[in-house]
């Protein structure tokens, strides 16, 4: 059992309160300017030569160029003059920080004020040093501490080796605290070690990494400078060494390595913040680090150095604009790593080679490590982009560290599976066959295999063998059922390493591997051919390849090539009747409204028509003088474009991507573990196909509380709906304690959130038919599948509105109220919690509306006026962010009457605040809202939900 050391030394008490500095920053300002031309750059040069300016980003005036965002600090007595000069020059500027001392004081905003080491607080060096001893002593099976040198002022430089003991292990070196004032950097190194030891054995990925890799962690490189930021001068950057012939102190350790040393982006003047030192490795700190890496070059395969701020992930080179030999690989790794990072909180990072992404700078540790042969060398610039700069509040330590950990784990996992030492691996020629979905024949090779795969042998993702990206392959389609065979362009076998074949053997008997046959050749290690034979190809389809495609695209059996989506607006009853007749003779899939009987004059009607019927439908509408427009000319193309977010090669859950049910189910478990004091998971029932229905209870545990029930995904094809429920839970939990409104809501209310109501249908929309709407239950006496779950509640069930008793129709209401397992489970849970549930929210798409009861009658609800005001306030809150316009009102009058809906049923159960959201958009994309619009849709909807919840808290009895 791992434990996490907590130091209780007297020295540790210093971390419990703000440090005492001899220099105060009262009245000092931080400016942001953007020079638009060389003339304005020259003005800033003149300003910097006449004023004492502390450049935050970039690090020196020599790196400033047109259109670059420049942040710098000015002392209080000069700030007015600087502002006046900026005004006169016409340079665009803003004041990021009006009083630096106030921001520095506020940096210690952590609510945790206990003495001793704490992972969510900034710790001084004495506390960190003691922690290194404690964490090693308490986790001796995973952590050991060594001293790799001493600083200029004689402080010991402690390195932690983290990993399960083993022989011939690869290693990753990671350092923090190069620049003294970048406090978030050492905080992350401490967080990483804590997460490594505390999740070993419970987190599958971390366990695998520690079993296969060692991590060398240097929590603080520039210890003397770090101490100085705590005791004397918070904005100190360099080391504290003395310089011959100058009274100025210190060298920039990240300009002191022998990588184009002092040739560009560095200063030869000891008084400058980017002083490169008297010689490469002139500093004791850089010398100690370099010596250790040189001694361990045979095992260290990656180098990570953690800095701040600007939210970037950089790789070599910085001392030249020339690109490294494995640029494409590094570029892809970095892009995927920042996607992993952003998947947690949406934090946006820029990635690329240092010189071209920010500016050229010589003598950096990452360039030096790369030139030593460490071909996976990266620099992180952590949060933020300037709002706080080097004074990032303690409250952001946790989210910053959590998201950065995602990126580090991705890089480490890539190294774990991609970086093979061919000198130690026997090569064998084997032929590997996989069964994949037949529809994948329409995908190109590049679409099947992500270009992230650039490793020298075989890439491994989620435990499945892929391919050797350094060789050229073609895919050959076999006879149905489709089997694809990897083949070399000029041969019939693929070279794999023996260890990879052993990995492949682990999947014997599992669905992923269909067949592998070895071709034994002279001089090669004899490999088993026990995995399978040609006769064992009767396993289920899906696949290494299929799973990869599912990571970032959709592979369904039904395709919609050249299918069209029309929009019409009937002007009179004759045209209404014609459209209803057209629906009876053609197979029209109504998007809005739900079915042909709902159509009335002047209603905007959207429907989808298959490719082979679209021409005849067009002709018939033209003959009957019905004006129309084609919203979507090729539905299949729009389906594929829906995945317009950055591709997530890792296949992990992301809040800004559409996630399939397996990811969502796993996420419900994970989010409850991450926030155990705020989130708990409950299974309220099972679907027709026996999938568990998970409900998340979100709120601070306390006594009897009011509650709000919210469900998403009642109609399978409305993917933006489940995306919002996931977003809501993430925002609620992650902003608790930071957002006053959300904190108050969670302290006083519980939210019951059902991320996906119609799980079976949702799965079907991912795997078989993207446009599926109903659930997947069987109907007696017919082959037609499914019931419309939003017509299956006992609210005037089957009696009014445009519903259907035909199981083949999209609005079929089922054989009885609550006949469906899903509606029964939800109704039973709500009935059991009626005393606490005061509001019901159901999330749908599309049409941008907020509706309330009734839908089954034109009669107004008893509190109609109140519901109108609540809805009005909610849509005003929603539109305040991006200007998105919503309509609101009672369902029957706002759109059309319909019975059996969940919001009418909950209202009749006594839940007097019952609302149905129809999210974006108005039809441009319909049910295919692109991933790029998930974030904005969720952010604006969040404002509406918070508005309703705040009202419930104040006024619901």
Buried (B, 14 or more C-beta within 10 A) or exposed (E): EBEBBBBEBEBBBBBBEBBEBEEEBEBBBBBBBBBEEEEBBEBBBEBBEEBEBBBBBBBBBBBBEEEBBBBBBBBBEBBEEBBEBBEEBEBEBEBBBEBBBBBBBBBBEBEEEEBBBBBBBBBBBBBBBBBBBBBBEBBEEBBBBEEBBBBBBEBEBBBBBBBBEEEEBBBBBBBBBBBBBBBBBBBBBBBBBBBBBBBBEEBEBBBBBBEBBBBBBBBBBBBBBBBBBBBBBBBBBBBBBEBEEEEBBBBBBBBBBBBBBBBBBBBEEBEBBBBBBBEBBBBBBBBBBBEBBEEEEEBBBBBBBBBBBBBBBBBBBBBBEEBBEBBEBBBBBBBBBBBBBBBBBBBEBBBBBBBEBBBBBBBBBBBBBBBBEBBBBBBBBBBBBBBBBBBBBBBBBBBBBBBBBBBBBBBBBBBBBBBBEEEEBBBBBBBBBBBBBBBBEEBEEEBBBBEBBBBBBBBBBEBBBBBBBEEEBEBEEEEEEBBBBBBBEEEEBBBBBBBBBEBBBEBEEEEBBBBBBBEEEEEBBEBEBEBBEEEEBEBEBBBBBBBBBBBBBBBBEEBBEBBBBBBBBBEEEEBBEBBBEBBEEBEBBBBBBBBBBBBEEEBEBBBBBBBEBBEEBBEBBEEEEBEBEEBBEBBBBBBBBBBEBBBBBBBBBBBBBBBBBEBBBEBBEBBBEBBEEBBBBBEBBBBBBEBEBBBBBBBBEEEEBBBBBBBBBBBBBBBBBBBBBBBBBBBBBBBBEEBEBBBBBBEBBBBBBBBBBBBBBBBBBBBEBBBBBBBBBEBEEEEEBBBBBBBBBBBBBBEBBBBBEEBEBBBBBBBEBBBBBBBBBBBEBBEEEEEBBBBBBBBBBBBBBBBBBBBBBEEBBEBBEBBBEBBBBBBBBBBEBEEBEBBBBBBBEBBBBBBBBBBBBBBBBEBBBBBBBBBBBBBBBBBBBBBBBBBBBBBBBBBBBBBBBBBBBEEBE
